[in-house]
Amino acid sequence: MKDEAEKLRIALDLYRQDDLARAQMLLEAIDLDQLESGLHVEANYLWGLVLARRGDPLEAAHRFQTCIRLDQRFFPALDAWGNVLANLGDARGAIEKYKRALGVAQPGQSAHILFNYGQVLLKNGYVLRALRKFRESFKRSESSDAAYMTGTCFLQLKRGLGARKWLMRAVALDPRSARNLVGLGNALALQGHPEQAIARYQNALALDPACAEAHYNWARVLAVQGEYAKAARRCKQGLRVEPDGFEMLAQQAFCLRQMGAYDAALQTARRMRQVVQRAGKHERKAEFMDVLTANEAACLRAIGRTQQARNRLLEQLRSALDPSPHSLAELRYHDVRRLRGACRHELTLSVRGVARPFGADEEAPPRSYQRTYWVIARNAKEARRIVRELEPPDAEVRFEPDVPAGEWIEEADRGVIERTPAIPVE
């Protein structure tokens, strides 16, 4: 038993030294039945951590599940299990594990669980709920990370005062964090203090010259002020640090377009499209594909390639699960038609038999989904025709029979003003 416990201790040391391969080999050599019950749980937990970091999430989840079978109150395994599920994209499963962990952990032990819970909520769009988790995490730990994420939530909610308060707190706790300084700069920019914001970005770069986020947000502030040439140069500096930063490329393309450098903007957009397509499941990929397409279409329209511009927008809108608000706005501007009077119609539809689902290859099975549109049109028939063009032409589209129409609007621009994400249907 002592030999097996000693192996476990050495495996833990190897894990802490990031020697994961040797740690796993040693764990596999341990006869778990020779360990006392407490160490048996610890061995499975450590094994799960090693497997998670080595890129084997399913086997890691199995180890954490074994921990809970042995000791239902072993909250670190529930927390780690939730992290694995979150990384696999199973938000519901992750949240269920975090809730169970919070149910058995003491308040002084739960700050990290609350922080992880908040990250999953934020990633899935539940900003207010995430804010509460991060704030509670901070109350229990007073960590810079929790303060930063609370401030980030306030930024997403466009609440500058709260963002500034929490990000100042994060900076006070960790003044040498470039990330914290960039966040504070963003809060200052939101409150309308561009000079102070730029000073924080400069401070961040002094601490970390490779901080691409500082360059990107500095360029954003300059662009808001109409300093497009300066903003484009700042993007160029940022791309030296992060050549494949598609956020930076999107900002650069926008600035070049605003300067009238349409060919240069299109060249940047082509590069960005290549980078985005290599980005895998990046959480902001859909958002920036939308921004990219809108900028490409605006440039194409400006140089007289109007049909190509429109086709590019339709391709994006037909293939995207997300709402794509920038592409919708650009298409409406492209197709601008002023009506002396119209209604705002709400249309819910079901789409079945999509031959080429979102981003998948040609052999992927058909997909079905539902979504809702809001359209300015003279009548429901015209609204349906406008919406139908934005869905895959080879799919079956069925509209709900009830089409609520809002109040009559005088002098309105026709077209789609908003749509929901597509909700997949089994």
C-alpha positions in Angstrom: 0.0 0.0 0.0 2.9 2.4 0.8 4.4 1.7 -2.6 1.2 2.6 -4.3 0.8 5.7 -2.3 4.3 6.7 -3.1 3.6 6.2 -6.8 0.6 8.5 -6.5 2.7 11.2 -4.7 5.4 11.0 -7.5 2.6 11.2 -10.2 1.3 14.3 -8.5 4.8 15.9 -8.6 5.1 15.0 -12.3 1.7 16.6 -13.0 2.8 19.8 -11.2 6.0 19.8 -13.4 3.8 19.4 -16.5 5.4 16.0 -17.2 2.0 14.7 -18.2 3.1 11.6 -20.2 5.2 10.2 -17.3 2.4 11.1 -14.8 -0.1 9.1 -16.8 2.3 6.1 -17.2 2.8 6.0 -13.4 -1.0 6.3 -12.7 -1.6 3.4 -15.0 0.9 1.4 -13.1 -0.8 1.9 -9.7 -2.9 -0.9 -8.3 -5.9 1.2 -7.2 -7.3 -1.6 -5.1 -4.2 -1.3 -2.9 -5.0 2.3 -2.0 -7.2 3.4 0.9 -10.5 4.8 -0.1 -9.5 8.5 0.2 -6.4 8.0 -1.9 -8.4 5.9 -4.4 -10.6 9.0 -5.1 -7.5 11.2 -5.3 -5.8 8.9 -7.8 -8.9 8.9 -10.1 -9.1 12.7 -9.8 -5.5 13.2 -10.7 -5.8 10.8 -13.5 -8.8 12.7 -14.9 -6.8 16.0 -14.7 -3.9 14.5 -16.6 -6.2 13.0 -19.3 -8.1 16.4 -19.7 -4.8 18.2 -20.2 -3.6 15.6 -22.6 -6.6 16.0 -24.8 -8.7 12.9 -23.9 -11.8 14.5 -22.4 -14.1 11.5 -22.6 -11.8 9.3 -20.6 -11.2 12.2 -18.2 -14.9 12.5 -17.6 -15.0 8.8 -16.9 -12.4 9.2 -14.2 -14.2 12.1 -12.6 -17.4 10.1 -12.7 -15.6 7.3 -10.9 -14.6 9.8 -8.2 -18.2 10.7 -7.6 -19.3 7.1 -7.4 -16.7 6.6 -4.7 -17.5 9.9 -2.8 -20.5 11.9 -3.8 -19.3 14.9 -1.9 -15.9 15.2 -3.7 -16.7 18.5 -5.3 -13.3 19.1 -7.1 -14.2 16.2 -9.4 -17.7 17.6 -10.1 -16.0 21.0 -10.9 -13.5 19.4 -13.2 -16.2 17.2 -14.8 -18.1 20.4 -15.5 -15.1 21.9 -17.1 -14.6 18.9 -19.4 -18.3 19.1 -20.5 -18.0 22.8 -21.1 -15.0 22.3 -23.3 -17.0 19.7 -25.2 -19.8 22.2 -25.8 -22.2 20.6 -23.4 -23.3 23.7 -21.5 -26.3 22.1 -19.8 -24.2 19.1 -18.6 -21.5 21.5 -17.3 -24.0 23.7 -15.4 -25.6 20.6 -13.8 -22.2 19.5 -12.5 -21.4 23.0 -11.2 -24.7 23.1 -9.4 -24.0 19.8 -7.8 -20.5 20.9 -6.8 -22.0 24.1 -5.2 -24.4 22.0 -3.3 -21.7 20.0 -1.4 -18.8 22.6 -1.3 -18.5 25.0 1.6 -18.7 28.7 0.8 -15.0 29.2 1.2 -14.4 26.4 -1.3 -16.7 27.5 -4.0 -15.2 30.6 -5.5 -13.5 28.6 -8.3 -16.7 26.7 -9.1 -18.7 29.9 -9.3 -16.1 31.4 -11.7 -16.2 28.4 -14.0 -20.1 28.4 -13.9 -20.0 32.1 -14.9 -17.7 31.4 -17.8 -20.1 28.9 -19.3 -23.1 31.2 -18.8 -21.2 34.1 -20.4 -20.1 32.0 -23.4 -23.7 30.9 -24.0 -25.1 34.5 -23.9 -26.5 34.6 -20.3 -24.6 37.8 -19.4 -26.7 38.9 -16.4 -26.6 35.4 -14.8 -22.8 35.2 -15.5 -22.3 38.6 -13.9 -24.0 37.4 -10.7 -21.8 34.3 -10.6 -18.6 36.3 -11.1 -19.6 38.8 -8.5 -20.3 36.1 -5.9 -17.0 34.4 -6.8 -15.3 37.7 -6.1 -17.0 38.0 -2.7 -15.6 34.6 -1.7 -12.1 35.0 -3.1 -11.4 38.7 -4.0 -9.5 37.5 -7.0 -8.4 39.7 -9.9 -9.8 37.2 -12.4 -13.3 37.4 -10.8 -13.2 41.2 -10.8 -12.0 41.3 -14.4 -14.8 38.9 -15.6 -17.4 40.9 -13.7 -16.2 44.1 -15.4 -16.3 42.2 -18.8 -20.0 41.4 -18.2 -20.7 45.1 -17.5 -18.9 45.9 -20.7 -21.1 43.5 -22.7 -24.1 45.1 -21.1 -22.8 48.5 -22.2 -22.9 49.7 -18.6 -19.7 51.8 -18.4 -19.9 52.8 -14.8 -20.1 49.3 -13.5 -17.4 48.1 -15.9 -15.0 50.9 -14.9 -15.6 50.2 -11.2 -14.8 46.5 -11.5 -11.9 46.8 -13.9 -10.3 49.4 -11.7 -10.6 46.8 -8.9 -9.0 44.2 -11.1 -6.1 46.5 -11.9 -5.6 47.4 -8.2 -5.4 43.7 -7.4 -3.0 42.9 -10.3 -1.6 46.1 -11.8 0.9 44.3 -13.9 -1.7 42.4 -15.9 -2.0 43.8 -19.5 -5.4 42.1 -19.8 -6.7 44.1 -16.9 -5.4 47.4 -18.3 -7.0 46.7 -21.7 -10.3 46.0 -20.0 -10.1 49.2 -18.0 -9.3 51.0 -21.3 -12.4 49.5 -22.9 -14.5 50.7 -19.9 -13.1 54.3 -20.3 -13.8 54.2 -24.0 -17.4 53.1 -23.3 -17.8 56.1 -21.0 -16.5 58.5 -23.7 -12.9 59.0 -22.5 -10.8 58.0 -25.5 -7.6 59.7 -24.4 -7.7 57.9 -21.1 -8.5 54.6 -22.8 -5.5 54.9 -25.2 -3.3 55.7 -22.2 -4.3 52.3 -20.7 -3.6 50.5 -23.9 -0.2 52.1 -24.0 0.4 51.0 -20.4 -0.7 47.4 -21.4 1.8 47.3 -24.3 4.6 48.6 -22.0 4.0 45.6 -19.8 3.4 43.1 -22.6 4.5 44.2 -26.2 2.8 41.1 -27.5 -0.7 42.1 -26.2 -2.7 42.0 -29.5 -5.9 43.0 -27.6 -4.3 46.4 -26.8 -3.6 47.1 -30.4 -7.1 46.0 -31.5 -9.0 48.1 -29.0 -6.7 51.1 -29.5 -7.6 50.8 -33.3 -11.3 50.6 -32.4 -11.1 53.8 -30.3 -9.4 55.6 -33.2 -11.9 54.4 -35.7 -14.8 55.6 -33.6 -13.1 59.1 -33.6 -12.9 58.9 -37.4 -9.1 58.5 -37.4 -9.2 55.7 -39.9 -5.6 56.0 -41.2 -4.2 55.9 -37.7 -6.5 53.0 -36.8 -5.3 51.1 -39.9 -1.7 51.7 -39.0 -2.4 50.5 -35.4 -4.0 47.3 -36.9 -0.9 46.8 -39.0 1.2 46.9 -35.8 -1.1 44.5 -34.1 -0.9 42.1 -37.0 2.9 41.9 -36.5 2.2 40.5 -33.1 -0.7 38.3 -34.1 -0.6 37.7 -37.9 -3.8 35.5 -37.8 -5.8 37.8 -35.6 -9.1 37.9 -37.5 -10.5 40.6 -35.2 -7.6 42.8 -36.2 -8.1 42.0 -39.8 -11.8 42.8 -39.6 -11.0 46.2 -38.1 -8.3 46.9 -40.7 -10.7 46.0 -43.5 -13.3 48.4 -42.1 -10.9 51.2 -41.8 -9.5 50.8 -45.3 -13.1 50.7 -46.6 -13.9 53.9 -44.8 -10.8 55.5 -46.3 -12.0 54.5 -49.8 -9.2 51.9 -50.3 -11.7 49.3 -51.5 -9.2 47.0 -53.3 -6.9 46.9 -50.2 -10.0 46.3 -48.0 -11.0 43.4 -50.2 -7.5 41.9 -50.1 -7.6 42.1 -46.3 -11.0 40.5 -46.2 -9.8 37.6 -48.3 -7.0 37.0 -45.9 -9.4 37.3 -43.0 -11.8 34.7 -44.6 -8.9 32.3 -44.8 -8.0 32.8 -41.2 -11.5 32.5 -40.0 -12.1 29.3 -41.8 -9.0 27.8 -40.1 -10.2 29.1 -36.7 -12.2 25.9 -35.8 -14.9 26.4 -33.2 -13.7 29.9 -32.0 -16.6 31.4 -30.0 -16.5 34.7 -32.0 -16.1 33.1 -35.4 -19.8 33.6 -36.4 -19.8 37.2 -35.3 -16.7 38.1 -37.4 -17.8 36.1 -40.4 -20.9 38.4 -40.4 -18.7 41.5 -40.1 -16.4 40.3 -42.8 -19.2 39.6 -45.3 -20.9 43.0 -44.6 -17.5 44.8 -45.3 -16.8 42.8 -48.4 -20.3 43.5 -49.8 -20.0 47.3 -49.0 -16.6 47.4 -50.9 -17.9 45.4 -53.9 -20.9 47.7 -54.1 -18.7 50.8 -53.9 -16.7 49.6 -57.0 -19.8 48.8 -59.0 -19.9 45.0 -58.5 -23.4 45.2 -57.0 -24.7 41.7 -58.0 -21.6 40.1 -56.6 -22.1 42.1 -53.4 -25.7 40.9 -53.1 -24.8 37.3 -53.8 -22.1 37.4 -51.1 -24.7 38.7 -48.5 -27.2 36.0 -49.5 -24.6 33.3 -49.2 -23.8 34.4 -45.7 -27.4 34.8 -44.6 -28.4 31.4 -46.0 -25.6 29.5 -44.4 -25.4 31.1 -41.0 -27.0 29.7 -37.8 -26.5 33.1 -36.1 -28.6 36.2 -36.7 -25.9 38.0 -38.8 -27.1 41.5 -38.0 -24.4 43.3 -40.0 -25.2 41.4 -43.2 -28.9 42.0 -42.7 -28.3 45.7 -42.4 -26.0 45.8 -45.5 -28.5 43.8 -47.6 -31.3 46.2 -46.5 -29.2 49.1 -47.5 -28.2 47.4 -50.8 -31.9 46.8 -51.7 -33.1 50.1 -50.3 -36.7 50.8 -51.2 -38.6 53.5 -49.5 -42.3 52.7 -48.8 -44.8 55.4 -48.1 -46.4 53.1 -45.6 -45.7 49.6 -44.3 -46.1 47.2 -41.3 -43.5 45.5 -39.1 -44.3 41.8 -39.6 -43.2 38.9 -37.3 -42.7 35.6 -39.2 -41.8 32.3 -37.6 -40.7 29.5 -40.0 -39.5 25.9 -40.1 -36.8 24.9 -42.5 -36.3 21.2 -43.4 -34.0 19.3 -45.7 -31.0 21.6 -45.9 -28.8 19.8 -48.4 -25.6 21.5 -47.2 -25.8 22.3 -43.5 -23.8 25.1 -41.9 -20.2 24.7 -42.7 -20.4 20.9 -43.2 -19.3 18.9 -46.2 -21.6 17.7 -49.0 -22.0 14.2 -47.5 -23.3 15.6 -44.1 -27.0 14.7 -43.4 -29.8 17.2 -43.9 -30.5 19.7 -41.2 -33.7 21.2 -39.9 -34.3 24.3 -37.8 -36.6 27.1 -36.8 -36.2 30.8 -36.5 -38.2 34.1 -36.4 -37.8 37.2 -38.6 -39.0 40.8 -38.2 -39.7 42.4 -41.6 -40.8 45.8 -42.8 -43.2 45.1 -45.7 -46.6 46.3 -47.1 -48.3 43.0 -46.4 -47.6 39.5 -45.1 -47.2 38.0 -48.6 -44.4 40.4 -49.4 -42.8 39.8 -46.1 -42.7 36.0 -46.7 -41.2 36.5 -50.2 -38.4 38.7 -48.7 -37.7 36.2 -46.0 -37.8 33.1 -48.3 -34.8 34.5 -50.3 -32.7 34.5 -47.1 -33.1 30.7 -46.5 -31.4 27.9 -48.5 -33.1 27.6 -51.9 -33.1 23.8 -51.9 -34.8 23.5 -48.5 -38.4 23.2 -47.6 -39.6 26.3 -45.8 -42.9 26.5 -43.9 -44.2 29.6 -42.3 -46.5 29.7 -39.3 -50.0 30.7 -40.4 -50.3 33.4 -37.8 -48.3 36.5 -38.9 -48.6 39.3 -36.2 -48.3 42.7 -37.8 -47.3 45.7 -35.8 -48.6 49.3 -36.2 -48.6 51.0 -39.6 -45.3 52.9 -40.2 -45.2 56.0 -42.5 -42.1 56.3 -44.7 -40.3 53.1 -44.0 -37.4 51.2 -45.6 -38.5 47.8 -46.7 -36.6 44.7 -45.7 -35.5 42.4 -42.8 -34.6 44.3 -39.7 -33.8 41.4 -37.3 -33.8 37.6 -37.0 -33.2 35.1 -34.2 -30.5 32.4 -34.3 -31.6 29.2 -36.0 -32.7 26.6 -33.4 -31.9 23.1 -34.7 -34.8 20.6 -34.7 -34.2 16.9 -34.3 
